[in-house]
Amino acid sequence: MQELLRPLIVFAATIAVTVTIGFLFDRLLSYVSTHRPDTYLFAMLRRVQLPLQALLGSLALYHTYPLADLDLRQDTLIRTVFAAAATMSAAWTIIRAADAVADNTLRSYADRTRDIARVRQLRTQLALVRRIITSILVVSTAAVAILLLFPHLRALGTSLLASAGVIGIIAGVAAQSTLSNLIAGLQIAFGDSVKIGDTVVVEGEWGTVEEITLSFLTVRVWDDRRLTMPVSYFNSKPYENWSRGGPEITGTVFLHLDHSTPIPRLRTHLYDYLRTHPDWDERTWNLLVTDSTPTNIIVRASMSAADADAVWRLRCAVREELLCWLGEHHPHALPKIPTAITASVREGSEE
């Protein structure tokens, strides 16, 4: 009975202490975040509770396992498993902590500035840095550490570390496209060509940059489709970035009208309508005849808006308003298709 009771007491006490420490840590962060409303860090660090409990539990079990006095042949393997679990939990904790620090940095910066472009740029940089930490530093270090914990694999782990240079050269030759995307992702993150939240036109598709990773970039198209492209595309091919240099943008509407269109009245009506529309930012507007053909004229109406979404709504509204106004007050201004009765039709009608 004592042989069974001793391990149960050791393991139960270890788990109870671990859960208690994690609970107290969470309550402490909750208390500090309540009394420090000026920062989000302590509230976001609460997401570290679960991996921290796993880390403390695996470390505690590694050190208290000999106290259980089980005297099994697999004692060494069991302690090795606890050590490996502690290593993975430490990596998990670092990832969660890095996410909390990055989110706090982004939210604090967004509260201090009104420059939306700078906020989007910082968001892009933090997202890529977090992925670098997760995929390269933490995961690789944890994998090698776990490899070295097992005696039979220790020689393999040492060989991998010793031959890292050769493996790097081979991997670089075999994965040139992947490495080029990785370098392109870093250039985008710390450059200013495209950021998360930018409005772009790529391959004839208009949308918003939704996600940037180390290898690909996702654009949410206006109809909610996702266009996924390698990040190297944005360093090698031209594309339109409507958010570059500020979100303000000028939109245009082209109308094909009859030569008899009353242009001054149409221009006055455009201005009257723009003054009542909430998407017009009052920076600029105009209405000009940009071309003329034997059958019609081309009228261009231009108007400014605060961002790409607003200018899209404004363009659609202006186009509809001008056509409806012309159809109601000046129907003769709408384009006509010239027709004529041919001789064969006239002869047929006479018969």
ABEGO torsion letter per residue (X at the ends): XAAAAAAAAAAAAAAAAAAAAAAAAAAAAAAAAAABAABAAAAAAAAAAAAAAAAAAAAAAAAAAAAAGAGBAAAAAAAAAAAAAAAAAAAAAAAAAAAAAAAAAAAAAAAABABAAAAAAAAAAAAAAAAAAAAAAAAAAAAAAAAAABAAAAAAAAAAAAAAAAAAAAAAAABAAAAAAAAAAAAAAABAABBBGBBBBBGGBBBBBABBBAABBBBBBAAGBBBBBBAAAAAABBBBBAABGEABBBBBBBBBBBAABBAAAAAAAAAAAAAABAABAGABBBBBBABBBAABBBBBBBBBBABAAAAAAAAAAAAAAAAAAAAAABAAABBBBBBBBBAAAAAAAAX
